[in-house]
Every structure is written in C-alpha cells, then in structure tokens.
Amino acid sequence: MTKKQRIMFITAGAILLLACSFWQINKINEYSSQYFLDHTIINGVNCSNMTLTEAKETLTERWNGHNFKIMKNGETLGEIQDLNLTYAIDQQLKRAMNEPLFKRVFRYVTKKKEVISITMTVAAENDQFRKQIEEMDFLNRKSTVKTKDAHVDLSNRKFEIVKEVQGDNIDKSRFKRAVLKAIAAGNFTLEYNASDYYQQPKIYSTDPALNDYKAYCEKNYSQIITYRFYNKGYTVTPAELKSMITIKEGKRQVDEKAVEKFVSHLAITYDTLGTARKFQSTYKGTISVTGGSYGYLIDQKKECQALIKDLKSEKDVSRKPIYSQIPYYTGGGTNDIGSSYVEIDISNQHLWLYQKGRVVIESPIVTGSLAGGYATPKGVYYLVYKAEGVNLRGRNSDGTAYNSPVKYWMPFYQDYGMHDASWRGDFGGDIYRTSGSHGCVNMPSNSAAILYARITAGYPVVVH
C-alpha cells in the first residue's frame, strides 16, 4: 500500500468513525430528551428511563404516600393523612432532563449515577387536606388575647390612634404555609411552637398612612348630629357617620340604604311600642306587661328623609327624632305609662282609673268570654277616641248578628274598647269565663259615664 493509499484509508476510517460518533451522539440526544438516563435518582426516587410524566407521577405518588406529623417535645399533636396534593414540578424536571449534551453523553458512556434534588412545590390542595388542618384541636384552642390592627378610634371625636395588639390567636393559614413548605422540602414532620403561628397585625400605629387617615376622619366625620330621646340624648358616632357617607372627588355623598339601616336600628333601640314594661298593679304588685299599641314609634320614612338632609348639610344638628306616635306621658323615659292610666285586671275582673297616682274610680267589669274564644287582648294600649251613642255590631260565634247600642264607647285597640253594658245585671267574678263579652270591657253605666268624662284620646290603658 502506497503512502497515498494509507492516507486515504486513514482519512476514510476517521470520517467513518466521526460519522458513527455523530450518529451515536444524536441517538443519545434523542433518547435523553424524552427519558431520564440510567442511574438518575430524583429526591431519592429511581427515575431511570422514565418520561417526564412518569417521573412526575412516581414522585407525586411517593410524596403523597407519607403522612405528615406535627410534633411537640416528642409527642404527636396531630397528623395529616392522605395528602393527595398536586405538585408544580414540571419545569424542574425539564431542566433536570435537558442538561447540557456533553454531560448527557458522558453519563451515558460512563454510566455515572446522577443524584438530583428538586423542590416539591405544592400547586393545589384538596378539601380533605384543608379540613384536617382546620379541625386540629391544638389550632382551635381558645386564645386569651386577640390580635388587632392599629386603628383610628371612631367611637368619639377625639380620633385617637389605638395601638395594635399582638394576640395569641393562631393564624391557620400561616401554619398551613409552614406545612406546605416542609412538604416541599421533603420533611414530613414539623416541630410545633405556637408562637411561630400567632396572627400578626397588618397595620401598626407607626404606619404613616394611619396618621393620614386620622386627618381624613377629622375632616369628614366630625359633624355632630344629636337626637333628643325622652329624657336622654344620643349623638351619632363618627363610625356611624362613616357608614352613611362616602367621599368621592372631595364631595360628600349619602348612602340612603345605609341611612335606612341606621334609622331602623335607632327605632329598634328607642321605640317603646310593644316592649315589656314593669307595671305596679293594684292587686298583684309589680308585674311585666308586654305587647300593645302604646308608646314611642319613630316614623322611619320621614326620619330617613330628615337625616339625609342633615347629612348633606354638613352642619351640626340637635333635634328630636320624627315620631309617628308618642305616648300620653313623655316625662319618664322608657317608663312612659306615668301615673295617670286605666288599669284593667282580667283575672280579678276589675277596672281602676288612676290620675296623678290616685284612684278616681274603680269598678267591677266583664271582659271577653273565654269559653267563646273572645278573650280580651293584654298589653299596654291607649284610648283611640271616644264617642257617645254608638251601635256595636258584629257576629256571634254561631254566625248570628248582634247589634248592641251603648251610650259611652271608648275603644283602645281595633274593635276592642270599654263601654257601658246596660243589659247586664251583674259584673265581676267569673262571669267572663262562660258568659263574657265579644272581647270588649263591659262596665256598669254609671262607672262608664264617669270614666268617659275623665279620659281623653291617648290616655294609657293597661290590660293584664
């Protein structure tokens, strides 16, 4: 073989060897782009010759196969079973698979073991996982002090900044984040220290924004609106003002729905109609009387309109609320019956007229028939009006009509009233049980005449 032939032979061999090498490298590249190479260990799991999907499924199954324990000084406080979590590890696995080509070729040729660590970041939890944390007893212990943010006190017009409070109530979301972080790192036990998971204040008294908000409140919530109720007053707090007004582009706007809600609460608090009242009865001592139509009643519709007008004016206001009804006696606050009233004692079948604390008349009576289902309603009422020479018409329990002419008619609630009953020869006793009225209070004519002359519309009528 000549020198030239030898050179050609060597050159051809080199080209062939190089071509074979490129072919082999290409094959390694194709394979290692789809499968992990032999001896690939990820987070302690053998992932050799697995696809990305297979490796993810295997790692997920291995991680979710653990139970997570919460420990305290060697004792188990709680355990999370059946993790069933979803992990965001796709990108990490892709990076592990797509390492530089020369490194993959080297590993393929040398069969070198590759140990890889990735973070098992949790992408999604399930309801069962959350429920197990939510129900752990040590997380649900009663706290002694609740964590509170620093805030501007809107209960009065000092607008003081109240310092934040660091409590000992547990922030479950903070604890859950610690659990997920441990799982992501491959740790399936957590040493529990309660103070690590205390709820933290979100706003501190040193926050400059809080001083800005204080100035904002002083500017917008300083209006003084005072209601004069009975014998006491109530001033709308800055917090209540805030609930009813908004500031947009420097202009005050009134939230009418919020005003309605505030006035409704005002009525619930200060209306006395139908409320339970302590009453000094003649025969029974102090009793409680509930129900009826007597007392203070705020006209909520008109009061809303008035309050909206006050709020829009931005001026200080002091006034009485607008009532649709006020009691006969207005000097006793919630004790609005006073010392002048009619007392009707059903169990004793007796009536008294009190004026300024003294009995003017008393009389036996007959009230609604219990047997006939016409019981006289109990409660605190008022004389609606009075009239002479009235025919009382209605129907008996058997359907027949009745027409009873009376000289003195004094209704106190719907069709219930006090009147003379000239057709009766007797009053008092147990007559009302079987032969009572249709619900009215029957009186002897002379007693009815005196009562009629002594009372006027609005006079309290207490039935018990």
Secondary structure by P-SEA (a helix, b strand, c coil): ccaaaaaaaaaaaaaaaaaaaaaaaaaaaaaaaccccccccccccccccccaaaaaaaaaaaaacbbbbbbccccccccccccccccccaaaaaaaaaccaaaaaaaaaacbbbbbbbbbccccccaaaaaaaaacccccccccbbbbccccccccccbbbbbbbbccccaaaaaaaaaaaaaaaccccccccccccccccccccccaaaaaaaaaaaacccbbbbbbcccbbbbbcaaaaaacccccccbbbbcaaaaaaaaaaaaacccccccbbbbbcccccbbbbccccccbbbaaaaaaaaaaaaaaacbbbbbbcccccccccccccccccccbbbbbbccccbbbbbccccccbbbbbcccccccccccccccccccccccbbbbbbbccccbbbbbbbcbbbbccccbbbbbccccccccccccccccccccbbbcaaaaaaaaaccccccbbbcc
